[in-house]
Amino acid sequence: MARPQQQKEKSEFEQKTLEIRRVTRVVEGGKRFSFRAAIVLGDLKGRVGIGVAKGGDVALAIEKATRQAKKDMISIPITEKGSIAHETSAKYGTAQVLLKPATEGRGLVAGGPVRAVCALVGIKHITAKIIRSKNKVNIARSTLEALKKL
């Protein structure tokens, strides 16, 4: 007898994985491994959140990070043309990000984590520059801080 498959409901949010890292803790008996996941969650209509969590395996870490991102979601105003209202910049930790509105047809001119955050917010035209840092989580949080200033 075949079991009915569970239908996983379609989430209202899109998600992008920024990074998954294996974290090692040295204990008396040897080493303990866990995983850290950084997730960006957005609805493409102006809401976005970032979640970072650790878990015993990758799936658990991603699930926890997704819950964290849903909890820490913020709303961002977007213009009718799919850009931001004015130039803004922010700093989080050592990461510094500059965001500029772009004309229609320009597209998302941004790198890595900034691109992921802006795409999941629903911004279609923006020019961005990562001024400092290579830390993806700090860059994403810096982008969120810049968007909060709008």
N, C-alpha and C positions, 0 to 999 in steps of 0.2 A: 504494500500500500504506500503510495507516494505521499509524502508530507507536503502540505501547502507551504510555498515559500513566503517568507515575510517580505512585505513591500516596505522598503525604506522610503519614508516620505521625503519629497523634494524640499530641500531647505530654501528659505527665502534669500539666503546669503551665498555669495560666491566666496571661495577661499583660495589663498595662494600660500604655499609653504615657502618661507624665507630661507630657513636652514634647519637641518637636523644634525645634531652633534652627539657623539658618544662621549659621555663624561665618566671619568674614572676616579674612584675614591679608594685610597689605600687603607686597608684595615689589617688587623693582626694576622688573619689567615691568608692574606693575599690582596687581590684587587676586586672591587665591586663595580660593575658597569651599570650605568643607567643612560637614558637618552634625553636630550633636551630638544624640544621643537619650538620654533618660532613661526607663528601663523598670522597672516593678515586676513581679516574677514570684512566684507563689504556688500552692500545691496545694490550698488551702481546707481543709487538715487540720492547720495549725499551722506550716507551713514557708513562709518568705518571703525574698526577696532583692531588692536594688536594684542596677541596673547603669547606668552612664553611660559612653558611648563616642562617639568621633568617627569619621566615615568620609567617603569621597569622595562618596557619595550616601546618600540616606535609608535605603534597604534595607540597605546595608552597615553603617551606624551602628546600626540596630535589631538586626541580627544580632550585632554585637560586644557591644552592651549586654546582650542576652539571655544570651550566653555568660558575661559578667561577673556577671550576676545569679545564674545557676546556681552559679557558683563561690563566691559570697559568701552562700550561703543559710544561714539560722539557723532553729532550732526554737523555737516559743513555746508555753507551756502555756495551754490554753483550758479553761474550766470546761465541765461537761456541758451547761449551758444556753446555751453559745455566747457567753460574756462573758469578762472577765479577772478574776483573783482579787481584786485590790485596786487602789486609786488609785495612779497613777504619773505622773511627769513627767520630762522630759529636755531637754537643750539640746545643739544641734549647730550650731556656728558662731554666728550670731545668732538662729537659729530656736529657739523654745521651745514645747513641746507638753505639754498636760495631758490625761491619759486617765483616765476614771472608769468603773467597771463600771456597767451599767444593768440594770434589771429586765427580765424576759422580756416581749416585746411592744413594747418601746420602739424597737428598731431601731438602725440606724447613724446616730447624730446626730454627724456629723463633716463637715468641709469638705475639698474638694479632695484633696491628696496623702494626708492622714490617712485619709480615707475609702477611697481606693484601696488603701493598705497594709493596713488593717484588714479590708477585704472579701476580699482575696486570702489573708490569713492564715486566714480562716474564722470571724472574730468576727462574730456576728450582732447583739449588743446592746452598745452602748458609747456613751458621751457623751465628746466630745473638744473641746478648745479650742486653737486656734493663738494663742499669746500674743504672739509677735513674728515678724517677717519675712514677706516675700512671695515669697521664693525657694523654688520648689517642690521642688528637689532637697534643700536643707537641711531643709525641713519633713519630707520623707519620711525622711531619715536620722535626724532627731530623733525621729520616731515609732518607728523601728526601735530606737533607743537606749532609749527608754522601755519598749518591749516586751521588750527584753533584760533589764531589771531585774526582771521578774516571776519 
